[in-house]
């Protein structure tokens, strides 16, 4: 039995049945699969993210070809079918015969006596099947690009049909590895030379560099760079804290943007980094130590609940709030299936965090509100509503970054400051 496909199956079952995050499940299973080659690991990764991304399309095909309803299939057999059909439909270099045979082997191990024959029949039909997409425009987008119907409607309402299709196409492409130089330890030119064999290039101040294992890199372990998307890097740059200032990062974990703020400040000043989970405080501290940063005071604190101890102390505040994540679907495709249309509870939390930030700010300070979503209810409507409640403030910068335009994740950044400063 093919170990790579079996590993991919285990990861998909964890995400489907147990609600595990794909990146964590992938990391855990690859760590256990000691015998997998580098090529096998790449194959597993592509299978997992490919199936998660195309899940609705794959299920659409299964429903067309299977006599058994999806809800009656075990989680193992359903994901074996998804794996097999994904290879047949979307992986040109994988022979259909290999996809069918290895899927049948998995079905025999993880199903009952008739599972092998059932999987064999469905996949052989799939290898001859020409997909017929729905005529309705929203249903077409949903099936073609594998997005839930409610999200297709929201994106088309917000951005128009043509832009929505371009956006979904961009989400389906493999995300690039983007690095942020740590200027406390190395300069950009020197790091570029160190990474020369991987053909690095600079875009908007970030290094785009694929083809190596970051976790095993001595350059990473020594703190010369961080992994951070090109769009996400803009939040700290727009906030632009200065050396010696007092800064609050309202929702800091795992600490990437917190560290970037410290780097911009040349490790001089004070950063209060909040998160509601104790184990994530450890992540912030560990990351700071790797990067040689010692001005971060990480504290277990709920940013949505006002704390009078911090009233009026901050020169700059970053509110990179918890959000729906609808801008990072390219990296975490399961977000499409885990989100609900009603986000009122989440939006209420975002509003409270921004309101508290205003109370923590000095009279001449500035706030950056940012999210990794393209949902305008969480972006423009939040900052617009804030200004309605706080007319003493105004927007000084506002931009949404789109994957189909800006070559990174979907991301929103808005800088807010008091009028007259």
LOMAR-695989 format. One record per residue (C-alpha): residue number from 0; residue in three letters; x, y, z. Coordinates in steps of 0.25 Angstrom, whole numbers, plus 5000, padded with zeros to 4 digits. Layout:
REM LOMAR-695989
 seq type   px   py   pz
 NUM  ala    X    Y    Z
...
This chain:
REM LOMAR-695989
 seq type   px   py   pz
   0  unk 5000 5000 5000
   1  unk 5005 5014 4997
   2  unk 5009 5021 5009
   3  unk 5008 5035 5004
   4  unk 4993 5033 5000
   5  unk 4990 5026 5013
   6  unk 4997 5038 5021
   7  unk 4988 5048 5013
   8  unk 4976 5040 5016
   9  unk 4979 5040 5031
  10  unk 4980 5055 5031
  11  unk 4967 5057 5023
  12  unk 4960 5049 5033
  13  unk 4965 5057 5044
  14  unk 4961 5070 5038
  15  unk 4947 5064 5033
  16  unk 4943 5056 5045
  17  unk 4951 5063 5057
  18  unk 4951 5077 5052
  19  unk 4966 5078 5052
  20  unk 4973 5089 5046
  21  unk 4980 5084 5033
  22  unk 4993 5090 5035
  23  unk 4994 5084 5049
  24  unk 4989 5071 5045
  25  unk 4999 5071 5033
  26  unk 5011 5074 5042
  27  unk 5007 5064 5052
  28  unk 5005 5052 5042
  29  unk 5018 5056 5034
  30  unk 5026 5056 5047
  31  unk 5021 5041 5049
  32  unk 5023 5037 5035
  33  unk 5038 5035 5036
  34  unk 5040 5027 5024
  35  unk 5034 5037 5014
  36  unk 5044 5043 5004
  37  unk 5044 5058 5002
  38  unk 5036 5055 4989
  39  unk 5026 5047 4997
  40  unk 5024 5058 5006
  41  unk 5022 5068 4995
  42  unk 5011 5058 4989
  43  unk 5004 5057 5002
  44  unk 5003 5072 5004
  45  unk 4998 5074 4990
  46  unk 4988 5063 4992
  47  unk 4983 5069 5005
  48  unk 4981 5083 5001
  49  unk 4976 5079 4988
  50  unk 4965 5071 4993
  51  unk 4961 5081 5004
  52  unk 4961 5092 4993
  53  unk 4953 5084 4983
  54  unk 4944 5077 4993
  55  unk 4931 5082 4987
  56  unk 4935 5079 4973
  57  unk 4939 5065 4977
  58  unk 4926 5062 4984
  59  unk 4918 5067 4973
  60  unk 4925 5057 4964
  61  unk 4923 5046 4974
  62  unk 4908 5049 4975
  63  unk 4907 5048 4960
  64  unk 4914 5034 4959
  65  unk 4911 5027 4972
  66  unk 4898 5019 4975
  67  unk 4901 5022 4990
  68  unk 4898 5035 4996
  69  unk 4910 5043 5002
  70  unk 4904 5044 5016
  71  unk 4903 5028 5016
  72  unk 4918 5027 5013
  73  unk 4928 5025 5024
  74  unk 4938 5037 5026
  75  unk 4949 5028 5021
  76  unk 4942 5023 5008
  77  unk 4937 5037 5005
  78  unk 4951 5043 5006
  79  unk 4957 5031 4999
  80  unk 4948 5035 4987
  81  unk 4951 5049 4988
  82  unk 4966 5046 4988
  83  unk 4965 5037 4976
  84  unk 4956 5046 4968
  85  unk 4965 5058 4971
  86  unk 4977 5051 4965
  87  unk 4969 5047 4953
  88  unk 4963 5061 4951
  89  unk 4974 5070 4955
  90  unk 4988 5063 4955
  91  unk 4992 5061 4941
  92  unk 5005 5054 4945
  93  unk 4998 5043 4953
  94  unk 4993 5031 4944
  95  unk 4978 5029 4946
  96  unk 4981 5014 4948
  97  unk 4990 5017 4959
  98  unk 4980 5026 4966
  99  unk 4969 5015 4964
 100  unk 4978 5004 4969
 101  unk 4983 5011 4981
 102  unk 4970 5016 4985
 103  unk 4964 5002 4984
 104  unk 4975 4997 4993
 105  unk 4972 5007 5003
 106  unk 4957 5004 5003
 107  unk 4960 4989 5006
 108  unk 4968 4993 5018
 109  unk 4959 5004 5023
 110  unk 4945 4999 5019
 111  unk 4937 4986 5019
 112  unk 4938 4974 5009
 113  unk 4930 4981 4998
 114  unk 4937 4995 4999
 115  unk 4948 4991 4989
 116  unk 4939 4988 4978
 117  unk 4930 5000 4981
 118  unk 4942 5010 4980
 119  unk 4948 5003 4968
 120  unk 4934 5005 4961
 121  unk 4933 5019 4964
 122  unk 4947 5023 4961
 123  unk 4947 5016 4947
 124  unk 4934 5024 4944
 125  unk 4941 5036 4948
 126  unk 4953 5034 4939
 127  unk 4943 5034 4927
 128  unk 4934 5045 4933
 129  unk 4933 5059 4926
 130  unk 4929 5069 4937
 131  unk 4916 5077 4934
 132  unk 4915 5089 4942
 133  unk 4902 5095 4946
 134  unk 4896 5106 4937
 135  unk 4892 5116 4948
 136  unk 4904 5126 4950
 137  unk 4905 5125 4965
 138  unk 4904 5109 4965
 139  unk 4914 5109 4954
 140  unk 4924 5117 4962
 141  unk 4921 5108 4974
 142  unk 4924 5095 4967
 143  unk 4935 5100 4957
 144  unk 4943 5106 4968
 145  unk 4938 5098 4980
 146  unk 4932 5109 4989
 147  unk 4920 5109 4997
 148  unk 4908 5115 4990
 149  unk 4906 5126 5001
 150  unk 4920 5130 5000
 151  unk 4919 5131 4984
 152  unk 4907 5140 4986
 153  unk 4914 5149 4997
 154  unk 4927 5151 4988
 155  unk 4919 5154 4975
 156  unk 4910 5164 4983
 157  unk 4923 5171 4988
 158  unk 4932 5170 4977
 159  unk 4924 5167 4964
 160  unk 4924 5153 4956
 161  unk 4936 5155 4948
 162  unk 4945 5159 4960
 163  unk 4939 5148 4968
 164  unk 4943 5138 4958
 165  unk 4957 5144 4957
 166  unk 4958 5143 4972
 167  unk 4954 5129 4973
 168  unk 4964 5125 4963
 169  unk 4975 5132 4970
 170  unk 4971 5124 4983
 171  unk 4973 5111 4976
 172  unk 4987 5113 4973
 173  unk 4998 5108 4982
 174  unk 5002 5119 4992
 175  unk 5017 5124 4991
 176  unk 5026 5124 5002
 177  unk 5029 5138 5007
 178  unk 5040 5142 5017
 179  unk 5042 5155 5025
 180  unk 5056 5158 5028
 181  unk 5060 5161 5042
 182  unk 5069 5173 5042
 183  unk 5073 5171 5056
 184  unk 5082 5160 5051
 185  unk 5084 5161 5036
 186  unk 5082 5170 5024
 187  unk 5073 5167 5012
 188  unk 5085 5166 5002
 189  unk 5093 5156 5011
 190  unk 5080 5147 5013
 191  unk 5078 5147 4998
 192  unk 5092 5142 4996
 193  unk 5090 5131 5006
 194  unk 5077 5127 4999
 195  unk 5083 5128 4985
 196  unk 5081 5114 4981
 197  unk 5066 5115 4983
 198  unk 5065 5127 4973
 199  unk 5059 5137 4983
 200  unk 5053 5150 4979
 201  unk 5048 5162 4986
 202  unk 5034 5167 4984
 203  unk 5028 5179 4993
 204  unk 5039 5177 5003
 205  unk 5037 5162 5005
 206  unk 5046 5151 5000
 207  unk 5039 5140 4991
 208  unk 5046 5128 4992
 209  unk 5041 5113 4990
 210  unk 5048 5100 4990
 211  unk 5054 5098 5004
 212  unk 5049 5093 5018
 213  unk 5048 5105 5027
 214  unk 5047 5097 5040
 215  unk 5061 5090 5037
 216  unk 5068 5103 5032
 217  unk 5079 5108 5041
 218  unk 5076 5122 5036
 219  unk 5062 5120 5042
 220  unk 5067 5114 5055
 221  unk 5077 5125 5056
 222  unk 5066 5136 5055
 223  unk 5070 5142 5042
 224  unk 5056 5142 5036
 225  unk 5041 5139 5039
 226  unk 5031 5133 5030
 227  unk 5020 5143 5027
 228  unk 5011 5146 5016
 229  unk 5014 5158 5007
 230  unk 5000 5165 5010
 231  unk 5001 5162 5025
 232  unk 5015 5169 5026
 233  unk 5008 5182 5023
 234  unk 5000 5184 5036
 235  unk 5012 5186 5044
 236  unk 5019 5195 5033
 237  unk 5006 5204 5033
 238  unk 5006 5205 5048
 239  unk 5021 5209 5047
 240  unk 5025 5210 5062
 241  unk 5037 5217 5066
 242  unk 5049 5214 5075
 243  unk 5045 5216 5089
 244  unk 5030 5216 5088
 245  unk 5020 5208 5096
 246  unk 5012 5199 5087
 247  unk 5001 5189 5089
 248  unk 4998 5177 5080
 249  unk 4984 5174 5084
 250  unk 4983 5160 5078
 251  unk 4997 5156 5077
 252  unk 4999 5140 5076
 253  unk 5006 5134 5070
 254  unk 5015 5146 5070
 255  unk 5019 5149 5056
 256  unk 5014 5163 5055
 257  unk 5018 5166 5069
 258  unk 5032 5162 5065
 259  unk 5032 5171 5053
 260  unk 5028 5183 5061
 261  unk 5040 5180 5070
 262  unk 5049 5179 5058
 263  unk 5043 5193 5053
 264  unk 5046 5199 5066
 265  unk 5060 5193 5066
 266  unk 5057 5186 5079
 267  unk 5056 5199 5087
 268  unk 5043 5202 5094
 269  unk 5032 5193 5100
 270  unk 5022 5184 5094
 271  unk 5010 5179 5101
 272  unk 5006 5166 5094
 273  unk 4992 5161 5098
 274  unk 4986 5147 5096
 275  unk 4975 5139 5103
 276  unk 4982 5126 5103
 277  unk 4994 5123 5112
 278  unk 5000 5113 5102
 279  unk 5000 5124 5092
 280  unk 5008 5133 5101
 281  unk 5019 5123 5101
 282  unk 5019 5123 5085
 283  unk 5021 5138 5086
 284  unk 5032 5137 5095
 285  unk 5039 5126 5088
 286  unk 5038 5133 5075
 287  unk 5044 5146 5081
 288  unk 5055 5138 5087
 289  unk 5059 5132 5073
 290  unk 5059 5146 5067
 291  unk 5067 5152 5078
 292  unk 5056 5162 5083
 293  unk 5055 5165 5098
 294  unk 5045 5177 5098
 295  unk 5032 5169 5097
 296  unk 5024 5167 5110
 297  unk 5014 5156 5106
 298  unk 5002 5155 5115
 299  unk 4990 5146 5116
 300  unk 4978 5156 5114
 301  unk 4965 5157 5107
 302  unk 4966 5169 5097
 303  unk 4951 5169 5096
 304  unk 4950 5173 5111
 305  unk 4954 5186 5116
 306  unk 4966 5186 5126
 307  unk 4968 5200 5133
 308  unk 4983 5197 5135
 309  unk 4986 5200 5121
 310  unk 4977 5212 5119
 311  unk 4984 5224 5111
 312  unk 4998 5217 5111
 313  unk 5000 5214 5097
 314  unk 5007 5222 5086
 315  unk 5003 5211 5075
 316  unk 4993 5200 5075
 317  unk 4992 5188 5066
 318  unk 4978 5182 5065
 319  unk 4980 5169 5057
 320  unk 4967 5164 5061
 321  unk 4961 5150 5061
 322  unk 4953 5148 5048
 323  unk 4947 5139 5038
 324  unk 4960 5137 5030
 325  unk 4953 5138 5017
 326  unk 4966 5144 5011
 327  unk 4975 5132 5014
 328  unk 4966 5121 5008
 329  unk 4978 5118 4998
 330  unk 4986 5114 5011
 331  unk 4975 5108 5019
 332  unk 4964 5103 5009
 333  unk 4956 5096 5020
 334  unk 4952 5111 5024
 335  unk 4942 5110 5013
 336  unk 4935 5099 5020
 337  unk 4937 5103 5034
 338  unk 4931 5117 5034
 339  unk 4916 5120 5035
 340  unk 4909 5132 5028
 341  unk 4904 5138 5041
 342  unk 4917 5145 5047
 343  unk 4910 5154 5057
 344  unk 4917 5148 5069
 345  unk 4931 5150 5063
 346  unk 4927 5164 5058
 347  unk 4923 5168 5072
 348  unk 4937 5163 5078
 349  unk 4944 5171 5067
 350  unk 4936 5184 5071
 351  unk 4939 5182 5085
 352  unk 4954 5180 5083
 353  unk 4955 5193 5074
 354  unk 4947 5201 5084
 355  unk 4957 5197 5096
 356  unk 4969 5200 5087
 357  unk 4963 5215 5086
 358  unk 4963 5215 5101
 359  unk 4977 5210 5102
 360  unk 4983 5220 5093
 361  unk 4990 5233 5096
 362  unk 4984 5246 5091
 363  unk 4994 5247 5079
 364  unk 4995 5232 5076
 365  unk 4990 5223 5065
 366  unk 4983 5210 5063
 367  unk 4984 5200 5051
 368  unk 4972 5191 5050
 369  unk 4975 5178 5041
 370  unk 4969 5165 5037
 371  unk 4972 5153 5028
 372  unk 4958 5154 5022
 373  unk 4951 5160 5010
 374  unk 4938 5161 5017
 375  unk 4934 5176 5017
 376  unk 4925 5173 5029
 377  unk 4938 5171 5037
 378  unk 4946 5181 5030
 379  unk 4940 5195 5025
 380  unk 4928 5193 5033
 381  unk 4935 5191 5046
 382  unk 4944 5203 5044
 383  unk 4933 5212 5038
 384  unk 4924 5208 5050
 385  unk 4936 5212 5060
 386  unk 4937 5226 5054
 387  unk 4922 5228 5055
 388  unk 4924 5225 5070
 389  unk 4937 5232 5071
 390  unk 4936 5245 5063
 391  unk 4949 5250 5069
 392  unk 4957 5239 5060
 393  unk 4959 5239 5045
 394  unk 4964 5229 5035
 395  unk 4978 5232 5030
 396  unk 4981 5219 5022
 397  unk 4972 5208 5017
 398  unk 4974 5197 5007
 399  unk 4970 5183 5004
 400  unk 4980 5174 4998
 401  unk 4974 5163 4988
 402  unk 4981 5150 4984
 403  unk 4978 5152 4969
 404  unk 4984 5166 4969
 405  unk 4994 5167 4980
 406  unk 5000 5153 4979
 407  unk 4998 5150 4994
 408  unk 4987 5147 5004
 409  unk 4974 5154 5005
 410  unk 4977 5165 5015
 411  unk 4971 5178 5021
 412  unk 4979 5189 5027
 413  unk 4973 5202 5033
 414  unk 4981 5213 5040
 415  unk 4973 5221 5050
 416  unk 4977 5234 5057
 417  unk 4971 5245 5065
 418  unk 4967 5257 5057
 419  unk 4977 5269 5058
 420  unk 4990 5261 5060
